[in-house]
Amino acid sequence: MTFEIQRCKISLRRAQCVLRRSLARRSAEHAITKVDTRQVANFKHEIRAFIVARNESLRLPYILQYYTSLGVDRIFVIDNNSSDDTSEIVLSCQNTHLFFTNDHFSLGKSYWIDYLLRRYGLDHWCVIIDVDETLVFPFYETFTIRELCDFLEEEYTNAMGCVLLDMYPQTPLNQVKYQSGSDPLLTAPWFDANSYTQRNPGPLYIAEHNIIHDGPAQSYGGMRE
């Protein structure tokens, strides 16, 4: 009975969130402008990445190259009113599409991504990342992300959550010299190994991403905890 009550509460919260996000997507549609003139090809079952960036010219060259090499077919970047070379870097890559908004980041980020996912992500595997996040999975050195997605489909899985490891350098930040285009893990290879715990398995509604997680226990923690 307790399990059924929990399910009902999750269903109610999800219905409320769906309505709220639907209204927010309409607002995001008016706040976002497509900058490039490249046509978004109607290829089926591409792997597409979605990124929000603001003044990220230092990290963008590596992250775009990383996901392209990993097997991502197309990358969508929302430039949140950058004053550096963010837009030029995005447009210099052939597999990218650039969007612009000067809306407030903290209020709109998840809805901007939600709007682009609804418009360009249906029937595709989608990777939602920040500019300082590199997706690492077992055998990623030799397996492409396409092979990972094929494996997930064979397991009847339509989403994959990841543990976020907060990486940092051995020296104080003011002594770090990161070169654009280089692997950030060479600069910041350390993380706290013993500060991660697991939530109990079972249904969990994640409102920010409109996801119901009903699988194994999730690991969380790190410096943020």
C-alpha positions as CSV (number, residue, x, y, z in Angstrom):
1,M,0.0,0.0,0.0
2,T,2.8,2.4,0.9
3,F,4.4,1.7,-2.5
4,E,1.1,2.5,-4.3
5,I,0.7,5.7,-2.4
6,Q,4.2,6.7,-3.4
7,R,3.4,5.9,-7.0
8,C,0.3,8.1,-6.9
9,K,2.3,11.0,-5.3
10,I,4.9,10.7,-8.1
11,S,2.2,10.7,-10.8
12,L,0.6,13.8,-9.3
13,R,3.9,15.7,-9.1
14,R,4.8,14.6,-12.6
15,A,1.5,15.9,-14.0
16,Q,2.0,19.3,-12.2
17,C,5.6,19.5,-13.6
18,V,4.5,18.6,-17.1
19,L,2.1,21.5,-17.1
20,R,4.6,23.9,-15.7
21,R,7.3,22.8,-18.1
22,S,4.9,23.1,-21.1
23,L,4.2,26.8,-20.2
24,A,8.0,27.4,-19.6
25,R,8.8,25.9,-23.0
26,R,6.5,28.4,-24.7
27,S,8.3,31.2,-22.9
28,A,11.7,29.7,-23.9
29,E,10.7,29.5,-27.5
30,H,10.3,33.3,-27.6
31,A,13.6,33.9,-25.7
32,I,15.8,31.7,-27.9
33,T,17.0,32.6,-31.4
34,K,18.8,30.3,-33.8
35,V,22.0,32.0,-35.0
36,D,23.4,29.7,-37.7
37,T,21.8,29.1,-41.0
38,R,22.7,25.4,-41.2
39,Q,19.8,23.1,-41.8
40,V,19.2,20.5,-39.0
41,A,19.2,17.4,-41.1
42,N,16.3,15.1,-40.6
43,F,18.4,12.0,-40.1
44,K,16.9,9.4,-37.8
45,H,18.5,8.1,-34.6
46,E,21.4,10.5,-34.4
47,I,23.2,11.0,-31.2
48,R,22.8,14.7,-30.2
49,A,24.4,16.7,-27.5
50,F,22.9,19.8,-25.8
51,I,24.9,22.4,-24.0
52,V,24.3,25.8,-22.4
53,A,27.4,28.1,-22.5
54,R,28.4,31.5,-21.3
55,N,31.9,32.9,-21.9
56,E,33.3,29.3,-22.3
57,S,35.9,30.0,-25.0
58,L,38.6,28.4,-22.8
59,R,36.9,25.0,-22.5
60,L,34.7,24.8,-25.6
61,P,37.4,23.7,-28.1
62,Y,38.2,20.5,-26.1
63,I,34.6,19.6,-25.2
64,L,33.4,19.9,-28.8
65,Q,36.2,17.8,-30.1
66,Y,35.8,15.3,-27.3
67,Y,32.1,14.5,-27.9
68,T,32.6,14.5,-31.7
69,S,35.4,11.9,-31.3
70,L,33.2,9.9,-28.9
71,G,30.6,9.6,-31.7
72,V,28.1,12.4,-31.1
73,D,26.6,13.3,-34.5
74,R,25.3,16.8,-33.8
75,I,25.8,19.4,-31.0
76,F,23.4,22.1,-30.1
77,V,24.8,25.0,-28.1
78,I,22.8,27.8,-26.4
79,D,25.0,30.9,-26.0
80,N,23.8,32.8,-23.0
81,N,24.9,36.3,-24.0
82,S,28.6,35.6,-24.1
83,S,31.1,38.4,-24.5
84,D,34.0,36.2,-25.6
85,D,34.6,34.0,-28.7
86,T,32.1,31.3,-27.6
87,S,29.9,31.8,-30.7
88,E,32.8,31.9,-33.2
89,I,34.2,28.6,-31.7
90,V,30.8,26.9,-32.0
91,L,30.3,28.0,-35.6
92,S,33.8,26.9,-36.6
93,C,32.7,23.2,-36.1
94,Q,30.7,21.6,-38.9
95,N,28.5,19.4,-36.7
96,T,27.2,22.3,-34.5
97,H,24.1,24.5,-34.3
98,L,24.2,27.8,-32.3
99,F,21.3,29.4,-30.5
100,F,21.3,32.7,-28.5
101,T,19.5,34.0,-25.5
102,N,20.1,36.9,-23.1
103,D,17.5,35.5,-20.6
104,H,18.5,34.9,-17.0
105,F,20.5,31.7,-16.6
106,S,19.3,30.6,-13.2
107,L,15.7,30.9,-14.2
108,G,15.8,29.5,-17.7
109,K,18.6,26.9,-18.2
110,S,16.6,23.7,-17.8
111,Y,13.7,25.1,-19.8
112,W,16.0,26.2,-22.7
113,I,17.3,22.7,-22.9
114,D,13.8,21.3,-22.6
115,Y,12.6,23.4,-25.5
116,L,15.5,22.2,-27.7
117,L,15.0,18.6,-26.7
118,R,11.4,18.7,-27.7
119,R,12.2,20.4,-31.0
120,Y,15.4,18.5,-32.0
121,G,15.8,15.6,-29.7
122,L,12.8,13.3,-30.4
123,D,13.7,9.9,-31.7
124,H,17.4,10.5,-30.9
125,W,19.7,9.6,-28.1
126,C,20.5,12.9,-26.4
127,V,23.4,13.8,-24.1
128,I,22.8,16.8,-21.8
129,I,26.1,18.2,-20.6
130,D,27.8,21.3,-19.3
131,V,31.0,22.6,-21.0
132,D,33.1,21.3,-18.1
133,E,31.7,17.8,-18.2
134,T,33.1,14.8,-20.0
135,L,31.1,11.6,-20.2
136,V,33.1,8.6,-19.2
137,F,31.7,5.0,-19.3
138,P,33.3,1.5,-19.2
139,F,35.6,0.9,-22.2
140,Y,35.0,4.5,-23.5
141,E,38.6,4.5,-24.8
142,T,37.7,1.9,-27.5
143,F,33.8,1.9,-27.6
144,T,31.9,4.7,-29.2
145,I,28.9,6.3,-27.6
146,R,26.8,4.7,-30.4
147,E,27.8,1.3,-29.1
148,L,26.8,2.4,-25.6
149,C,23.4,3.4,-26.9
150,D,23.0,0.1,-28.7
151,F,23.7,-1.7,-25.4
152,L,21.2,0.4,-23.6
153,E,18.5,-0.4,-26.2
154,E,19.3,-4.1,-25.9
155,E,18.7,-3.7,-22.2
156,Y,15.4,-1.9,-22.8
157,T,16.7,1.2,-21.1
158,N,15.8,4.7,-22.5
159,A,17.9,6.8,-20.2
160,M,21.2,6.6,-18.3
161,G,22.1,8.7,-15.2
162,C,25.7,9.3,-14.3
163,V,27.6,10.0,-11.2
164,L,29.0,13.5,-11.2
165,L,32.7,13.5,-10.0
166,D,33.9,16.9,-9.0
167,M,37.5,17.0,-10.2
168,Y,40.2,19.3,-8.9
169,P,44.0,19.9,-9.2
170,Q,46.6,19.1,-6.7
171,T,47.7,22.7,-6.4
172,P,45.7,25.9,-5.5
173,L,43.5,27.2,-8.3
174,N,45.5,30.4,-8.7
175,Q,48.5,28.3,-9.6
176,V,46.8,26.3,-12.3
177,K,47.5,27.0,-16.0
178,Y,45.0,25.3,-18.2
179,Q,45.6,25.5,-22.0
180,S,42.6,25.7,-24.3
181,G,42.1,22.5,-26.2
182,S,43.9,20.3,-23.7
183,D,42.3,17.5,-21.7
184,P,41.1,19.0,-18.4
185,L,41.7,15.7,-16.6
186,L,45.4,16.3,-17.1
187,T,45.0,19.5,-15.1
188,A,42.5,18.3,-12.5
189,P,42.9,14.6,-12.0
190,W,41.8,14.3,-8.4
191,F,38.5,13.7,-6.6
192,D,37.2,12.7,-3.2
193,A,36.8,8.9,-3.4
194,N,35.2,8.3,0.0
195,S,32.4,10.9,0.1
196,Y,29.9,9.2,-2.1
197,T,26.8,7.4,-0.8
198,Q,23.8,5.7,-2.4
199,R,20.1,6.5,-2.3
200,N,17.8,3.6,-1.8
201,P,16.5,2.0,-5.0
202,G,12.9,2.5,-6.0
203,P,10.8,5.1,-7.7
204,L,12.3,8.6,-7.5
205,Y,10.9,11.6,-9.4
206,I,13.5,14.1,-10.6
207,A,11.5,17.2,-11.3
208,E,14.3,19.2,-13.0
209,H,14.5,16.7,-15.8
210,N,11.0,15.3,-15.7
211,I,12.4,11.8,-15.1
212,I,11.1,8.9,-13.0
213,H,14.1,6.8,-11.9
214,D,13.0,3.3,-11.0
215,G,16.2,1.4,-11.2
216,P,19.2,0.6,-9.0
217,A,20.5,2.7,-6.2
218,Q,22.0,6.1,-7.3
219,S,25.4,7.3,-6.1
220,Y,25.7,10.9,-5.1
221,G,28.0,13.1,-3.0
222,G,31.4,14.6,-3.6
223,M,32.5,18.1,-2.6
224,R,29.0,19.4,-3.1
225,E,27.9,17.3,-0.1
